[in-house]
Amino acid sequence: MAILLDGIDGRVSATIESLFHERMDAFGLSDVKVRAGEDHDGDPVIFVDAIFALSPRPIEPQVIFRLERDLRKGVRALGERRFVHPLYKFDDAQKVARNK
């Protein structure tokens, strides 16, 4: 896999962005920013900032749990070994659905 210097392979970024839009657009997703970085231990990771507008549809936690599982599987399938750290930036007034 061709990793860009201090960056992320384009296929990995595209996979992350595609999965986020596929799963989260219905909840007001407005932007996805993917960047390389280091975690608190200094290990290389991939940070994902997912920015949301206020949505009338409550956020469904199970959708997020499945998304994160599929993100990690998807990037691994491309040979990416860095851990994916999503950060969800919801409007303060956003409602969350109760688990059933």
C-alpha positions in Angstrom: 0.0 0.0 0.0 1.3 3.4 -0.9 1.1 5.6 2.2 1.7 9.2 1.6 4.4 10.9 3.7 2.7 12.0 6.9 -0.5 11.0 5.3 -3.0 8.3 4.5 -3.4 6.2 1.4 -6.2 7.7 -0.8 -8.1 4.4 -0.8 -8.2 4.4 3.0 -9.5 7.9 3.2 -12.1 7.2 0.5 -13.3 4.1 2.4 -13.6 6.0 5.7 -15.5 8.9 4.0 -17.7 6.6 2.1 -18.7 4.5 5.1 -19.4 7.6 7.1 -21.6 9.1 4.4 -23.4 5.8 3.8 -24.3 5.3 7.4 -24.5 8.8 8.9 -25.9 11.2 6.2 -29.4 10.4 7.5 -28.3 11.9 10.9 -27.2 15.3 9.5 -23.5 14.5 8.7 -22.1 17.6 7.0 -18.4 16.9 6.8 -15.8 14.2 7.3 -12.1 15.1 7.9 -9.5 12.3 7.9 -6.0 12.9 9.1 -3.0 11.0 10.4 -1.8 11.6 13.9 -0.5 10.0 17.0 -2.4 8.8 20.1 -1.5 9.6 23.7 1.2 6.9 23.6 2.8 8.3 20.4 1.5 5.4 18.2 0.4 6.4 14.7 -3.4 6.5 14.3 -6.0 7.9 11.9 -8.3 10.6 13.4 -11.7 11.1 11.8 -13.7 14.3 12.6 -17.3 13.8 11.7 -19.2 17.0 11.8 -23.0 17.0 12.1 -25.8 19.6 11.7 -28.7 19.4 14.1 -31.0 16.7 12.8 -34.6 16.0 13.7 -33.8 12.3 13.6 -32.3 11.1 16.9 -28.8 9.5 16.7 -29.0 5.7 16.9 -26.1 4.4 19.0 -26.2 1.0 17.3 -25.6 2.6 13.9 -22.4 4.2 15.3 -21.2 0.9 16.9 -21.7 -0.9 13.6 -20.0 1.9 11.7 -16.9 1.8 13.9 -16.6 -2.0 13.5 -16.9 -1.7 9.7 -14.4 1.2 9.6 -11.8 -0.9 11.2 -12.5 -4.0 9.1 -12.6 -1.9 5.9 -9.2 -0.2 6.5 -7.6 -3.5 7.6 -8.7 -5.1 4.3 -6.7 -2.4 2.5 -3.6 -3.2 4.6 -3.9 -0.2 6.9 -2.7 -1.1 10.4 -3.3 2.2 12.2 -6.3 2.3 14.6 -9.1 4.6 13.5 -10.3 7.1 16.1 -13.6 8.8 15.1 -14.7 12.0 16.9 -18.4 12.8 16.5 -19.1 16.5 16.6 -22.9 16.7 17.2 -24.9 19.9 17.8 -25.4 20.3 21.6 -29.2 20.1 21.1 -29.0 16.8 19.1 -31.2 14.0 20.6 -30.1 10.4 20.9 -32.4 7.5 20.5 -32.9 5.1 23.4 -31.6 1.5 23.0 -34.4 -0.9 22.5 
